[in-house]
Amino acid sequence: MREAANAHLLADGLPAVRDMAELVGPPTSLPVCMAWRSAVLADAPRITVVVATRERPRLLRVCLNALLDLAYPDYEIIVVDNAPETSATERLVRDLYGDVVRYRREDHRGLSSAHNRGLQAATGSIVAFVDDDVVVDRHWLTALAEGFSAQPDVGCVTGLILPAELVTPAQLLLEQHGGFDKGFEMKVFDTGANRPKDPLFPFTAGRLGSGANMAFDTEVLRGLGGFDTAIGTGTFARGGDDLAAFFRVVLEHKVIYQPAAVVWHRHHREMAALQNQAFGYGVGLGAFLASVMVHEWRMWPGLLGRLPRGLSYAFGSSSERNRGRYQGCPSELGRLERRGLAYGPIAYAVSRWRTCRSGPTR
């Protein structure tokens, strides 16, 4: 911990310390990180925050209260009510937040469809997406804006997702299983000079971030046609919509992981929900790979060339991905995830067929 703190101090142009007592009192000069933040806020880009929700007004209210307390000068909030069965969400938004939160309804069920509805209505040059079961840090948008200013040609910025509580065995197992944490250092990804030393990249798009905390250059995301509506929570394919978006963006632009953009996620409390999540995660991962093969034909040679190594990475118990991943966890979780991964491409085909019958896939 001391080494990490001193590395940050040195990067800010401040002297290293031996203990916390040496940090008492204001710095003699403005730290580099604070100067950067001030410069970003002086010319803050407008950001649209999209919250997709379905029949969870209690969680949504907590989420919106945190969003309305953000320390950022120029942003809007859009709530997208996805295939609602009642008017509870609409009443909540109209009655409590009518003047400050915009309400949109999307009747085509699926998280991607809801996100696309928000993207369509966005007025910001940046569009940020957050789940209704998270609470954002007060400086969340500022940190996202910093991520977009960190490098030229940034198409996407993702952030740090921490647990809101760790009380039940299921919540503890999720964190042990990997959680959503991608680390505490800013990272830059692209397919050029910032390509990670990962022979499967960019197919290992999960290392770029998670959908509960992500933001895109609005025009970049619109240029891709938004999210693939055949994948994502609420569809037969369950998930993978965020991974597919990250994958397609990083092929042409930079993706920044910005750990200062913090949200706290409410993990499922019940073991049954964790088991369902493990299977759904596997299905979503397989569906993501199928989706990018449909939309990015140029990547077929790369996928076929990496297929043997990819199968070993995904299913091998001693692979870099799985080594220690299930230690201390019920063996059923690993089996469920691998079963879901094998089923994912089939689930995507079914979901895409259903989506094409009911409307366009974009």
C-alpha positions in Angstrom: 0.0 0.0 0.0 2.8 2.4 0.9 4.5 1.7 -2.5 1.3 2.4 -4.4 0.7 5.7 -2.4 4.3 6.9 -3.0 4.1 6.0 -6.7 1.0 8.3 -7.0 2.7 11.1 -5.0 5.8 10.9 -7.2 3.7 11.0 -10.3 2.0 14.2 -8.9 5.4 15.8 -8.4 5.3 15.4 -4.6 7.9 13.7 -2.4 7.4 10.2 -1.1 6.6 9.6 2.5 7.3 7.0 5.1 4.0 7.1 6.9 0.6 8.9 6.8 1.7 11.5 9.4 3.9 13.1 6.9 0.9 14.0 4.7 -0.6 16.4 7.3 -1.2 19.8 5.9 -1.9 21.1 2.4 0.7 20.5 -0.3 3.0 23.4 -1.2 2.0 23.1 -4.9 -1.1 21.9 -6.7 -0.7 18.1 -7.4 -0.6 17.2 -11.1 -3.8 15.1 -10.8 -5.7 18.1 -9.3 -4.4 20.4 -11.9 -5.6 18.0 -14.6 -9.0 17.8 -13.0 -9.3 21.6 -12.8 -8.4 21.8 -16.5 -11.0 19.2 -17.4 -13.7 20.9 -15.4 -12.9 24.3 -16.9 -13.9 23.0 -20.3 -16.2 20.2 -19.3 -17.9 18.2 -22.1 -21.7 17.7 -21.8 -22.4 14.1 -20.6 -25.7 12.2 -21.0 -26.2 9.6 -18.2 -28.5 6.7 -19.3 -30.0 4.4 -16.6 -31.9 1.4 -18.0 -34.3 -0.1 -15.5 -37.2 -2.6 -15.3 -39.6 -2.8 -12.3 -37.0 -1.8 -9.7 -38.2 1.6 -8.4 -36.6 1.2 -5.0 -33.1 0.6 -6.4 -33.6 3.2 -9.1 -34.5 5.9 -6.5 -31.2 5.3 -4.6 -29.3 5.4 -7.9 -30.9 8.6 -9.1 -30.3 10.4 -5.8 -26.6 9.7 -6.1 -26.6 10.8 -9.7 -28.3 14.1 -8.8 -25.5 14.8 -6.3 -22.7 14.6 -8.8 -20.0 17.3 -8.7 -20.0 17.9 -12.5 -21.2 21.1 -14.2 -22.9 19.9 -17.4 -24.9 16.6 -17.5 -28.3 15.2 -18.1 -30.0 12.0 -16.8 -32.2 9.8 -18.9 -34.1 6.9 -17.4 -35.2 4.2 -19.9 -38.1 2.1 -18.7 -37.6 -1.3 -20.4 -40.7 -3.3 -21.3 -42.5 -2.2 -18.1 -45.3 -4.2 -16.7 -46.5 -1.5 -14.3 -46.3 2.3 -14.2 -44.2 2.3 -11.0 -41.0 3.6 -12.7 -42.8 6.3 -14.7 -44.6 7.5 -11.6 -41.4 7.6 -9.6 -39.6 9.7 -12.3 -42.5 12.0 -13.0 -43.4 12.6 -9.4 -40.0 12.9 -7.8 -37.6 13.9 -10.6 -39.8 15.3 -13.3 -37.9 18.6 -13.8 -34.4 17.1 -13.7 -34.6 13.5 -15.1 -35.9 12.7 -18.6 -38.1 9.6 -18.9 -38.1 7.3 -22.0 -40.0 4.0 -22.5 -38.6 1.2 -24.6 -41.0 -1.7 -25.2 -38.6 -4.0 -26.9 -37.2 -6.0 -24.0 -33.5 -6.2 -23.5 -30.7 -4.0 -22.0 -29.3 -3.2 -25.4 -32.6 -2.0 -26.7 -33.0 0.2 -23.6 -29.4 1.6 -24.0 -30.0 2.3 -27.7 -33.2 4.3 -26.8 -31.1 6.4 -24.4 -28.3 6.8 -27.0 -30.9 8.0 -29.5 -32.1 10.7 -27.0 -28.7 11.8 -25.7 -27.6 15.4 -26.2 -24.1 15.0 -24.7 -20.9 14.5 -26.7 -20.3 11.7 -24.2 -22.9 9.1 -23.2 -22.4 7.2 -19.9 -24.3 4.1 -18.9 -24.9 2.9 -15.4 -27.0 0.1 -13.9 -29.9 0.9 -11.6 -28.4 -1.2 -8.9 -25.2 0.9 -8.4 -24.4 4.1 -6.5 -22.0 6.4 -8.2 -19.2 8.3 -6.5 -19.7 12.1 -6.4 -16.8 12.6 -8.8 -17.7 9.8 -11.2 -18.5 12.0 -14.2 -15.4 14.1 -13.7 -13.2 11.0 -13.7 -14.9 9.8 -16.9 -14.2 13.1 -18.5 -10.6 12.9 -17.4 -10.4 9.5 -19.1 -11.6 11.0 -22.4 -9.0 13.8 -22.2 -6.1 11.4 -21.3 -5.3 10.4 -24.9 -6.3 11.4 -28.4 -9.0 9.4 -30.1 -10.6 7.8 -27.0 -13.8 6.0 -28.0 -14.7 4.5 -24.6 -13.9 4.9 -20.9 -14.7 2.3 -18.3 -14.4 2.6 -14.5 -13.9 0.8 -11.2 -16.8 -1.2 -9.8 -16.7 -2.0 -6.1 -19.1 -4.0 -3.9 -21.7 -1.9 -2.0 -21.8 -4.6 0.6 -20.2 -7.9 1.4 -22.5 -9.6 3.9 -23.8 -12.9 2.5 -21.8 -15.9 1.3 -23.0 -15.4 -2.2 -21.6 -11.8 -2.2 -18.3 -12.9 -0.8 -18.0 -15.7 -3.4 -18.7 -13.3 -6.2 -15.8 -11.1 -5.2 -13.6 -14.1 -4.8 -14.7 -15.4 -8.2 -13.4 -12.2 -9.7 -16.0 -9.5 -9.1 -15.9 -6.5 -11.4 -12.6 -5.0 -10.1 -10.1 -4.3 -13.0 -7.4 -2.8 -10.8 -6.5 0.6 -9.4 -4.2 2.0 -12.2 -5.3 3.8 -15.3 -4.8 1.6 -18.4 -4.9 2.5 -22.1 -5.9 -0.2 -24.7 -5.8 -0.2 -28.5 -4.6 -2.6 -31.2 -1.4 -0.7 -31.8 1.2 0.7 -29.3 -1.1 0.0 -26.3 -2.0 -3.6 -27.2 -1.7 -5.7 -24.0 0.6 -8.7 -24.0 -2.3 -11.0 -24.5 -2.3 -13.3 -27.6 -6.1 -13.5 -27.4 -6.7 -9.7 -27.3 -9.1 -8.1 -28.3 -11.3 -11.2 -27.9 -10.6 -11.0 -24.2 -12.7 -7.8 -24.0 -13.7 -8.4 -20.4 -10.4 -7.0 -19.3 -11.5 -3.6 -20.7 -14.3 -3.0 -18.2 -17.9 -3.9 -17.4 -21.3 -2.6 -18.5 -22.4 -1.3 -15.1 -19.9 1.5 -15.5 -19.0 2.6 -19.0 -19.1 5.7 -21.2 -18.6 6.2 -25.0 -18.0 9.0 -27.4 -21.5 9.5 -28.5 -20.7 9.8 -32.2 -18.4 6.8 -32.1 -21.1 4.6 -30.6 -23.8 5.9 -33.0 -21.4 5.2 -35.9 -21.4 1.5 -34.8 -25.2 1.4 -34.8 -25.3 1.3 -31.0 -25.5 -2.0 -29.1 -26.4 -5.3 -30.7 -30.0 -5.8 -29.5 -29.8 -9.6 -29.8 -27.6 -9.7 -26.7 -27.8 -8.3 -23.2 -29.8 -8.8 -20.1 -33.4 -9.5 -20.9 -32.7 -11.3 -24.2 -32.3 -15.1 -24.8 -28.5 -14.5 -25.0 -28.5 -13.0 -21.5 -25.4 -10.8 -21.7 -22.3 -9.8 -23.7 -23.6 -6.5 -25.1 -21.0 -4.5 -23.2 -18.1 -6.8 -24.4 -19.2 -6.5 -28.0 -19.3 -2.7 -27.8 -15.8 -2.6 -26.2 -14.5 -5.0 -28.8 -15.8 -3.0 -31.8 -14.6 0.3 -30.4 -11.1 -0.8 -29.5 -10.5 -2.0 -33.1 -10.5 1.6 -34.3 -10.1 3.8 -31.1 -8.6 3.8 -27.7 -10.4 2.4 -24.6 -9.3 3.8 -21.3 -9.8 2.1 -17.9 -10.1 4.9 -15.4 -10.3 3.6 -11.8 -11.1 7.0 -10.4 -14.5 6.7 -12.0 -16.0 4.6 -9.1 -19.4 3.1 -8.6 -20.6 0.7 -5.9 -22.6 -2.3 -7.1 -25.2 -4.2 -5.1 -24.2 -7.9 -5.6 -26.9 -10.5 -5.4 -27.4 -11.8 -1.9 -28.8 -15.3 -2.7 -26.7 -18.3 -3.8 -29.3 -19.2 -6.4 -28.9 -15.8 -8.0 -25.1 -16.3 -8.1 -25.5 -19.6 -9.8 -27.8 -18.1 -12.4 -25.3 -15.2 -12.8 -22.4 -17.7 -13.4 -24.4 -19.5 -16.1 -25.5 -16.2 -17.6 -22.0 -14.8 -17.7 -20.9 -17.8 -19.7 -23.8 -17.5 -22.1 -23.1 -13.8 -22.5 -19.4 -14.4 -23.2 -20.2 -17.0 -25.9 -22.9 -14.8 -27.4 -20.4 -11.8 -27.5 -18.0 -13.9 -29.6 -20.8 -14.8 -32.0 -22.0 -11.2 -32.2 -18.6 -9.8 -33.2 -18.2 -12.5 -35.8 -21.5 -11.4 -37.3 -20.6 -7.7 -37.3 -16.8 -7.8 -37.8 -16.2 -10.2 -40.7 -12.6 -9.1 -40.9 -11.9 -10.7 -37.5 -12.7 -14.3 -38.7 -9.1 -15.2 -39.6 -8.0 -13.8 -36.2 -10.6 -15.9 -34.3 -9.9 -19.1 -36.2 -6.2 -18.7 -35.7 -6.7 -18.2 -32.0 -9.4 -20.9 -31.6 -7.3 -23.7 -30.1 -5.6 -21.4 -27.6 -8.9 -19.6 -26.9 -10.6 -22.9 -26.0 -7.8 -23.8 -23.7 -8.0 -20.4 -22.1 -11.8 -20.6 -21.6 -12.2 -24.2 -20.5 -8.8 -25.2 -19.1 -8.7 -25.4 -15.3 -5.0 -24.3 -15.2 -5.3 -21.5 -17.8 -4.5 -17.9 -16.9 -8.2 -17.1 -16.8 -9.2 -20.0 -14.6 -6.2 -20.6 -12.4 -7.4 -20.1 -8.8 -10.7 -18.6 -10.2 -12.9 -21.2 -8.5 -10.7 -21.9 -5.5 -12.9 -22.1 -2.4 -16.1 -21.8 -4.6 -18.6 -24.6 -5.2 -17.4 -26.6 -8.2 -20.8 -26.1 -9.7 -20.1 -22.4 -10.5 -17.3 -23.3 -12.8 -19.3 -26.0 -14.5 -22.2 -23.6 -15.0 -20.0 -20.9 -16.5 -18.3 -23.3 -18.9 -21.6 -24.8 -19.9 -23.0 -21.4 -20.6 -20.0 -20.4 -22.6 -20.5 -23.5 -24.9 -24.2 -22.6 -25.2 -23.6 -18.9 -25.9 -23.3 -19.0 -29.7 -26.6 -21.1 -30.0 -28.3 -18.6 -27.6 -27.1 -15.7 -29.8 -28.5 -17.4 -33.0 -31.9 -17.9 -31.3 -32.0 -14.4 -29.9 -31.0 -12.8 -33.2 -33.7 -14.8 -35.0 -36.3 -13.6 -32.4 -35.1 -10.1 -32.7 -35.2 -10.1 -36.5 -38.8 -11.3 -36.3 -39.8 -8.5 -33.9 -37.8 -5.7 -35.4 -34.3 -4.6 -36.5 -31.3 -5.8 -34.6 -30.0 -2.2 -34.2 
